[in-house]
Amino acid sequence: MVVGHRPTGPRRRCPHMSAGSAAQGDRSVRRDRRRGRRCAVPAPDRRHPSGSALADVPRRERSRRDHGMTANRLLPAPERPDHMSEETPSVLAFAPPAPDAPRSAGGPPSKMPLNPVPVAWLGRTSTEDAQDPTLSLPRQLRNARAALPPGWVIVAHFYDVESGRKDLDARGRSRAHERFAVPIPRDGGIADLLSEAHSPGRRFAAVICESIERVARRTYFGTKIEYELEQSGVVLCAADEPILTDRRAKRATPTLTRRVKQAVAEWYVLQMLELSWDGFVEHTQQGWNVGKPPYGYLAERVPHPVPVKREQGLCKHRLRPDPLRGPVVAEIFRLRVLRRLSYARIADELNADPAGYPPPEPTRGGAAKGRWTASSVRTVLDNPKYTGYQVWNRRARKKNGNRSNPVSEWVWSPAPTHEPLVSRQLFDAAWPSEAAHSAVRKERAARDTVQRFYVLRSYLLCVLCGHRMHGKESKGRTYYSCQPKRQQSQDADWYASHARAIWIGERPLLEAVHDFFENRVFGPDRHALLAADLAAAASAPEPDAGREDEIERLRRRAEALDRRKERLLDRITSADEDGDDPQTAAEFRKGLRKRFDATEHERQDVLARIDAYREETVPDDAGDPSLLEAVPQLSVRFSRLPDALKREIFDAFRLRVHYDGRDRTVRLEVTVVAAVAAGLAKIATRAATAVGAADQPLWKCPRQDSNLRPSA
């Protein structure tokens, strides 16, 4: 007979056994003991109703759990069926059974009320202008709270007022909710929700929203947020979907339903965007204006064609010229194209007469500065509506930070829809013109800060390298020189054939420029001279294939230099990350910086040579010689004109002077733009009536000053 340990205290009945089964077990044990045998007590089903085995739980703890004395301690994870993954989150671990749960005979309880399960609510409204967050967010919270199972409690509130189509990295950063008195305490946005879900001390076990499209309007981002929550053990629920509280519940069909809803939500947004786009395109082609009328125009109100909206007082708008501000727009374009002034200089010209040139009024209240600024001038010059065409989609206002869209994405009306303030040719001549006006801006800034003034500065170019030649003074005489730096240009292809310093006196250059304007621009024989030049250009041999090959070679060289710059930048970055000796690292970075500067200067030289080759190519269309008729014939000595008026004429005709130091030849070219022909005539009339300084003597051969500066 095997003697075993006999309990000394009264036997405890298993809480999951019925009274009949317990009595039958006691009689069987007593019968075995009378026969002298030891038999184990039939073990009842000691599994927790939620599925957790209690075999490894201490006896005292089991007694407490059986009587409902502990409810906050997490239960061990149950055995999962095959169709559930290890990562599938569940909130059942937060919900032990209550002691008064109804039980079935001999089995687990049929329905268990759960202890409180902490839940976070997630809400979102799309935009701050199309919806009312003070109504939408409380409605979402009410619907989410009504769908919670018994025992689930919302303990945190996360919501945003932003578009659900944003990238996930940009979500939750909007402060639009601060503009509304939303009657819901806010614990953060979607970014704060994900951050707390990943932290070990999170306050919630589940997240609930009104519908799954409130999480995101893109399927990819919605499933990504759901996956990140699942990885943290947090389940994402929706008020319009069944909430599964049983680990063994089937999840395939609910998951499919959710994915279909997410796809439909994304499709719906895309369809609305496409239909809205088509509507705006048709709206623009019919000539209706969108938004505030641009400066120089007034909004002509037209009753809305839809009767219901017409009864509500809604209107559509067409543009008509403002009699006070319309001429200001034409003056801005004239200053830009004819005088080639920068935005800031144009603003200064307009601010000198605020009554004649009233400043614009911004759309946002309180943002008016009461004067013209460089940005307001640029806004006028960049707006194609002044040509009479209706244009839409110039800026990405809903995305991309309100930046300008490429011109290819602009939507134009097929024909002019309102009275233009400037011609299409004048608009094209004024925009875009950053490259054409950069030198003028530098010249005018330099003229305001230095005492010396060079008439041909920014007009004179070196043929060999394509750089602008800069002015210098020596022994009371003015020169222009090109002195490339060896460290920056030694790797350029032209450097070997470029002299160390190329000098040219200002007086012979001015003599050539004056003679060019007196005879070929304003002289009586200008038409014959122009016809001869065009005939010579037409009879010139076609550019050989070697020129195109050279341009292609230079283009490849520029691309190689770009790649070299990227490699140098990578090395500089890696040098900053290395923990070497600080002095050695500084010397290393200094050397890399020198190489980077030299590479950049060489790249600029290559690009300048490409431009020079393309300028030398004879165009198929030499222009319209009849434009010269718009320029009046004058008999004026240019040497007597003031320097400021000379530069105004040079800017208006877009003068370019190319000097070749190898054979000491000069090539001059001017451009007559049809859009500003009338302005050119006005400047020429001013030149005819201007009273300048005394004529300066022109020396044919100035004597040589030194061995470094050849005689002019």
Salt bridges, closest charged atoms under 4 A:
ASP26 OD1 - ARG11 NH1 2.26
ASP32 OD1 - ARG37 NH2 3.78
GLU61 OE2 - ARG65 NE 3.39
GLU61 OE2 - ARG73 NH1 4.00
GLU86 OE1 - ARG80 NH1 3.02
GLU128 OE1 - ARG179 NH1 2.36
ASP129 OD2 - LYS398 NZ 3.64
ASP160 OD1 - ARG186 NH2 2.87
GLU162 OE1 - LYS166 NZ 3.97
GLU162 OE2 - ARG171 NE 2.70
GLU178 OE2 - ARG175 NE 3.10
ASP187 OD1 - ARG203 NH1 3.76
GLU196 OE2 - ARG203 NE 2.67
GLU210 OE1 - ARG139 NH2 3.00
GLU210 OE1 - ARG214 NE 3.63
GLU226 OE2 - ARG258 NH1 3.00
GLU226 OE1 - ARG259 NH1 3.08
GLU228 OE1 - HIS198 NE2 3.73
ASP240 OD2 - LYS261 NZ 2.53
GLU241 OE1 - ARG258 NH2 2.82
GLU241 OE2 - LYS261 NZ 3.62
ASP322 OD2 - ARG325 NH1 3.35
GLU331 OE2 - ARG334 NH2 2.85
GLU349 OE2 - ARG339 NH2 3.68
ASP382 OD2 - ARG378 NE 3.32
ASP428 OD1 - ARG424 NE 3.79
GLU434 OE1 - ARG441 NH2 3.57
GLU443 OE1 - ARG457 NE 3.48
ASP493 OD2 - ARG553 NH2 2.87
GLU518 OE2 - ARG637 NE 3.96
ASP533 OD2 - ARG520 NH1 2.60
GLU550 OE2 - ARG553 NH2 2.56
GLU552 OE2 - ARG555 NH2 2.29
GLU552 OE2 - ARG556 NH1 3.68
GLU559 OE2 - ARG555 NH1 2.45
ASP562 OD1 - ARG603 NE 3.38
ASP576 OD1 - ARG589 NH1 3.50
ASP597 OD1 - ARG593 NE 3.50
GLU600 OE1 - LYS565 NZ 2.62
GLU600 OE2 - ARG603 NH2 3.18
GLU602 OE2 - ARG557 NH2 2.47
ASP605 OD1 - HIS467 NE2 2.36
GLU616 OE1 - ARG547 NH1 3.14
GLU629 OE2 - HIS527 NE2 3.17
ASP643 OD1 - LYS646 NZ 3.86
GLU648 OE2 - ARG339 NE 3.93
GLU648 OE2 - ARG686 NH1 2.80
ASP651 OD2 - ARG444 NH2 3.01
ASP660 OD1 - ARG662 NE 2.99
GLU669 OE2 - HIS658 NE2 3.89
GLU669 OE1 - ARG667 NH1 3.16
ASP695 OD2 - ARG637 NH2 3.07
